[in-house]
Amino acid sequence: MRRSQSVLFAVIALLAAILAQPAVAKSVIPAPSVSFARFDLGTGTRTRLAARGDLTLATGVNEGSWLSSPQSVPFAFDEL
């Protein structure tokens, strides 16, 4: 009987630790301040793209590129 109580207590303690983990993570990590911006696709450097307001390949080409001017962001990020 004593051993089953110990096992039950260990299982309950483990479940409590697992279930409490997301709540701890939410309180420790602050939410980032996110600000999205729309790019003016008519500006920037185009290579083999049509000269319209969008990014469309020029006639007869299979690839092209567009390079925007540098954009600053008010928060740190590691993925785009």
C-alpha positions in Angstrom: 0.0 0.0 0.0 2.8 2.4 0.9 4.6 1.7 -2.4 1.5 2.4 -4.5 1.0 5.7 -2.7 4.6 6.6 -3.5 4.2 5.7 -7.2 0.9 7.6 -7.3 2.5 10.7 -5.7 5.4 10.5 -8.2 3.0 10.3 -11.2 1.0 13.2 -9.9 4.1 15.3 -9.4 5.4 14.5 -12.9 2.0 15.4 -14.4 1.9 18.7 -12.5 5.4 19.6 -13.6 4.5 18.8 -17.3 1.3 20.8 -17.2 2.8 23.8 -15.4 5.7 24.1 -17.9 3.7 26.1 -20.6 2.4 28.5 -18.0 5.9 29.2 -16.7 7.2 29.6 -20.3 4.5 32.2 -21.1 5.2 34.3 -18.0 9.0 34.3 -18.6 9.2 35.1 -22.3 7.7 38.5 -23.2 5.7 38.7 -26.4 7.6 40.5 -29.2 6.5 43.9 -30.5 5.7 43.1 -34.1 5.2 45.6 -36.8 4.5 44.6 -40.4 5.2 46.8 -43.4 4.2 46.6 -47.0 6.9 47.1 -49.6 6.6 49.4 -52.6 7.4 46.8 -55.3 7.7 49.5 -57.9 11.0 50.7 -56.3 14.1 48.7 -55.7 16.5 47.0 -58.1 14.9 44.7 -60.7 16.6 42.1 -62.8 14.7 40.5 -65.7 11.3 41.6 -64.3 8.5 43.4 -66.0 8.3 47.2 -65.2 4.9 47.0 -63.5 3.8 47.6 -59.9 4.1 43.9 -59.1 6.9 41.2 -59.4 6.2 39.6 -62.8 8.9 37.9 -64.9 9.7 39.7 -68.2 8.5 38.0 -71.3 10.7 35.0 -72.3 12.6 34.6 -69.1 12.4 31.8 -66.4 13.8 33.7 -63.4 14.4 37.2 -62.1 15.2 39.0 -58.9 14.2 42.1 -57.0 16.2 43.7 -54.2 14.6 46.2 -51.9 16.4 49.1 -50.2 17.4 48.3 -46.6 14.5 48.1 -44.1 14.8 48.7 -40.4 12.8 46.9 -37.8 12.0 47.9 -34.3 12.6 44.4 -32.9 15.1 41.6 -33.2 14.3 38.6 -35.4 16.1 35.6 -36.7 13.8 34.3 -39.4 12.0 35.9 -42.4 
